Amino acid sequence: MNRDYVEGLKAQRRDIDSRIAIAGHPIHAMLVAFPISGTFGTAFCDLAFWYTADFFWARAALWAVGAAFAMGVLAAMAGLAETLLVPGVRRRAAAWSHATVAMVLLSVLGASLALRLEDPAAAVLPWGAFLSGLAMILVALAGWHGGKLVFEHQVGVKADEPL
């Protein structure tokens, strides 16, 4: 291979390599599973409460949305650090779309948590369930744009073989 070509490829890889990682594994990618599962869990618990009227499900939804919000804040901090430290991330529109939708998702999760704190059962219908549905849509959109960063732009993905 041409030496200049190889050096150019190395520079491109450094431009999108994760800076916030443990043993090469991006922390943001590790953390996002928790708010995603918390969002799904909240929606499931809201449906279960609606179907059974069992207070357990309202309380479970409160805990699920609280965990989703807390872990979402941690994931957002890791994502912000990656955005600030990795120039290749900032140059991609998908990164800004992902960040914007994720911040709206965090706002919805925070509003849902605040709504449920005083009386978890009374909060489920109609607004808690509405916010759960909205959060599910936002998770899908944020995941779509985050997936574009990973699968199309290879952000945070280690090269198979060294150059």
VMD Tcl script that draws the C-alpha trace (Angstrom):
set ca {
  {0.00 0.00 0.00}
  {1.01 3.57 -0.59}
  {2.50 5.05 2.62}
  {0.52 8.31 2.30}
  {-2.70 6.35 1.82}
  {-2.03 4.28 4.94}
  {-1.20 7.39 6.97}
  {-4.44 8.97 5.77}
  {-6.41 5.91 6.90}
  {-4.71 6.03 10.30}
  {-5.62 9.70 10.67}
  {-9.24 8.95 9.77}
  {-9.39 6.19 12.41}
  {-7.94 8.50 15.08}
  {-10.55 11.07 14.07}
  {-13.42 8.77 15.16}
  {-11.82 6.55 17.84}
  {-13.49 6.70 21.23}
  {-11.65 8.79 23.84}
  {-13.95 7.81 26.73}
  {-13.42 4.05 26.84}
  {-12.36 1.15 29.00}
  {-9.97 -1.24 27.24}
  {-11.12 0.17 23.90}
  {-14.83 -0.23 24.67}
  {-16.74 3.10 24.51}
  {-18.43 3.93 27.83}
  {-21.31 5.74 26.12}
  {-22.20 2.58 24.20}
  {-22.10 0.59 27.46}
  {-24.38 3.01 29.30}
  {-27.12 3.55 26.72}
  {-28.53 0.05 27.26}
  {-29.78 1.12 30.71}
  {-31.97 4.10 29.74}
  {-33.27 2.10 26.78}
  {-34.29 -0.83 28.95}
  {-35.67 1.52 31.62}
  {-37.83 3.24 29.02}
  {-39.17 -0.08 27.77}
  {-39.67 -1.23 31.36}
  {-41.63 1.89 32.23}
  {-43.95 1.42 29.26}
  {-44.45 -2.25 30.14}
  {-45.22 -1.40 33.78}
  {-47.70 1.29 32.72}
  {-49.52 -1.22 30.52}
  {-49.48 -3.81 33.31}
  {-50.90 -1.26 35.77}
  {-53.58 -0.25 33.28}
  {-54.55 -3.91 32.84}
  {-54.36 -5.06 36.49}
  {-54.74 -1.88 38.60}
  {-52.11 -3.43 40.89}
  {-50.11 -0.72 42.70}
  {-46.97 -2.83 42.29}
  {-46.82 -1.93 38.61}
  {-47.16 1.80 39.29}
  {-44.31 1.62 41.80}
  {-42.23 -0.48 39.37}
  {-42.81 2.15 36.66}
  {-41.57 4.84 39.05}
  {-38.36 2.91 39.70}
  {-37.90 2.07 36.01}
  {-38.27 5.67 34.87}
  {-36.01 6.85 37.71}
  {-33.30 4.39 36.68}
  {-33.76 5.31 33.00}
  {-33.39 9.00 33.79}
  {-30.34 8.56 36.07}
  {-28.50 6.28 33.67}
  {-29.52 8.50 30.75}
  {-27.82 11.43 32.45}
  {-24.64 9.34 32.84}
  {-24.83 8.22 29.20}
  {-25.36 11.84 28.13}
  {-22.25 12.95 30.02}
  {-20.17 10.24 28.34}
  {-21.67 11.16 24.96}
  {-20.97 14.84 25.51}
  {-17.36 14.06 26.41}
  {-17.00 12.01 23.21}
  {-18.52 14.84 21.19}
  {-16.12 17.37 22.67}
  {-13.01 15.16 22.46}
  {-13.48 13.41 19.10}
  {-13.44 15.83 16.15}
  {-14.91 13.28 13.72}
  {-18.06 13.03 15.82}
  {-18.73 16.78 15.75}
  {-18.53 16.84 11.95}
  {-21.36 14.35 11.47}
  {-24.99 15.47 11.31}
  {-26.14 12.17 12.80}
  {-24.24 13.06 16.00}
  {-26.14 16.31 16.42}
  {-29.47 14.65 15.59}
  {-28.70 11.86 18.06}
  {-27.74 14.33 20.79}
  {-30.82 16.50 20.23}
  {-33.28 13.60 20.33}
  {-31.49 12.10 23.35}
  {-31.79 15.39 25.26}
  {-35.49 15.58 24.46}
  {-35.79 11.97 25.65}
  {-34.06 12.87 28.92}
  {-36.48 15.76 29.36}
  {-39.47 13.46 28.83}
  {-38.03 10.88 31.25}
  {-37.42 13.62 33.83}
  {-40.96 14.93 33.43}
  {-42.34 11.41 33.76}
  {-40.29 10.84 36.92}
  {-41.43 14.13 38.46}
  {-45.05 13.33 37.61}
  {-44.87 9.95 39.34}
  {-43.03 10.93 42.53}
  {-46.00 12.08 44.59}
  {-48.54 9.41 43.64}
  {-47.26 6.74 41.23}
  {-50.68 5.15 40.66}
  {-52.53 8.40 39.91}
  {-49.78 9.47 37.51}
  {-50.04 6.47 35.18}
  {-53.27 7.41 33.41}
  {-53.35 9.37 31.22}
  {-50.11 11.39 31.39}
  {-47.68 8.74 32.61}
  {-48.70 6.35 29.85}
  {-48.57 9.17 27.29}
  {-45.04 10.10 28.37}
  {-44.03 6.43 28.24}
  {-45.27 6.17 24.66}
  {-43.51 9.38 23.70}
  {-40.31 8.15 25.33}
  {-40.52 4.91 23.32}
  {-40.70 6.92 20.09}
  {-37.77 9.08 21.17}
  {-35.68 6.02 22.12}
  {-36.25 4.65 18.62}
  {-35.20 7.93 16.99}
  {-32.13 8.37 19.21}
  {-31.14 4.75 18.58}
  {-31.56 5.21 14.84}
  {-29.16 8.15 14.76}
  {-26.76 6.52 17.22}
  {-26.76 3.42 15.06}
  {-25.93 5.53 12.02}
  {-22.88 6.83 13.84}
  {-21.67 3.34 14.68}
  {-22.65 1.33 11.62}
  {-22.30 3.89 8.82}
  {-19.59 6.19 10.16}
  {-17.79 3.60 12.33}
  {-17.57 6.00 15.28}
  {-15.98 4.25 18.26}
  {-15.46 1.01 16.30}
  {-12.03 -0.58 16.48}
  {-10.43 -1.45 13.14}
  {-10.22 -5.21 12.47}
  {-6.55 -5.12 11.71}
  {-3.93 -2.50 12.44}
  {-2.72 -0.35 9.60}
}
mol new
graphics top color blue
foreach p $ca { graphics top sphere $p radius 0.5 }
foreach p [lrange $ca 0 end-1] q [lrange $ca 1 end] { graphics top cylinder $p $q radius 0.2 }
display resetview
